[in-house]
Amino acid sequence: MPDFDTRVPHIARIYDYWLGGKDNFAADREAAEAAATASPGIKPGVRANRRFLGRAVRYITEAGVRQFLDIGTGIPTADNTHQVAQSIAPDTRIVYVDNDPIVLTHARALLTSGPEGVTDYVDADVRDTGAILAEAARTLDFSKPVGVMLIAILHCIPDEDDPYRLIRSLVDSVPRDSFLAITHPARKQENVAGRGEDVLNKSFDQKVTLRTRDQVSRFFDGLDLVEPGVVPVTEWRPDSVLDLNSPWLPIVGGVARKPLCPGCGNLPARTLASGNRWVRTSALPQQPAAAYWYIPRTVSRPAEMSVVSHTMSETACEPVS
Ligand SMILES: C[S@@+](CC[C@H](N)C(=O)[O-])C[C@H]1O[C@@H](n2cnc3c(N)ncnc32)[C@H](O)[C@@H]1O
């Protein structure tokens, strides 16, 4: 039997309850109902979050990625990461990571791969990125692009544990053209807790920290955000009436690609809005041959580049030595 106390509400089981699942106990249901009463957007928010997960995995798989590291897996429900990815590319390999024993027990039983792909499970705390990466390397090839998913987990990491640094170490460990997908329960204002957040923090020992859209955007610093950027999850490439007709819900998310410079191997010094590309300076007038500019998608002709390049000095890579 896994080692957990059913009298203490837990985020994985509260979330399962909000999604309509059955793997939860009285204490979880009580805390879940109290938070949902204080913040009625929570239940539709977590359902919209699951739909975002499906769309993000589909987007990343269609971009050619065949490996996923899904941290903060949650209790299995419909359309889990491997099901969505393997429905498009059956050979996709997925490593699930969670630190809740009940999640891992269910995951081992239910998150089973199709015959051409692989799924594996790592029992680890997201803060222990070294252990996660070492164990995931049994299944994933970190020389090839990886889709790193942190869907509705970073609110479990308080500021004092520096969630930005842990994201950076994950991003640093994956190669160019990898993707990072994050969703995060949102606050409207920095340092002002919402009522649902207060209720959750009073009812269980694990602290939750909601963040504003700007604070969530910072997780993507240096990466190339896929359009439409960091937005309420219902607005991220919606494909169902449930999202298209949704009111504002308190959860935001985004997907970004790691755009390492082909010349120097560094990230661009500054991230442009989205959809950018690297262009060798030899293609541009009056520029040294060995550097790359990181230019907006909208700039397509060399003549236009020569006009804008002077305003883009922050986005040039260091010349290759
Ligand atoms: C709200 S659920 C999200 C589940 C799933 N990603 C989704 O969006 O449907 C958060 C999950 O993160 C896990 N979790 C919370 N804190 C964690 C930590 N420090 N390390 C690893 N997993 C954690 C919980 O056990 C839970 O399964």
The ligand as an ORCA input file, in Angstrom:
! r2SCAN-3c Opt
* xyz 0 1
  C      -2.773     19.954    -10.082
  S      -2.020     18.419    -10.454
  C      -1.744     18.584    -12.211
  C      -1.788     17.260    -12.938
  C      -1.551     17.312    -14.456
  N      -0.268     17.899    -14.802
  C      -2.636     18.101    -15.134
  O      -2.466     19.286    -15.384
  O      -3.688     17.533    -15.395
  C      -0.386     18.716     -9.799
  C       0.484     17.464     -9.727
  O       1.807     17.862     -9.354
  C       2.297     16.960     -8.364
  N       3.263     17.680     -7.532
  C       3.030     18.694     -6.673
  N       4.171     19.107     -6.106
  C       5.151     18.342     -6.624
  C       6.557     18.303     -6.441
  N       7.162     19.136     -5.590
  N       7.270     17.402     -7.147
  C       6.655     16.533     -8.009
  N       5.316     16.531     -8.226
  C       4.575     17.419     -7.546
  C       1.073     16.542     -7.571
  O       1.271     15.310     -6.909
  C       0.035     16.465     -8.673
  O      -0.032     15.185     -9.227
*
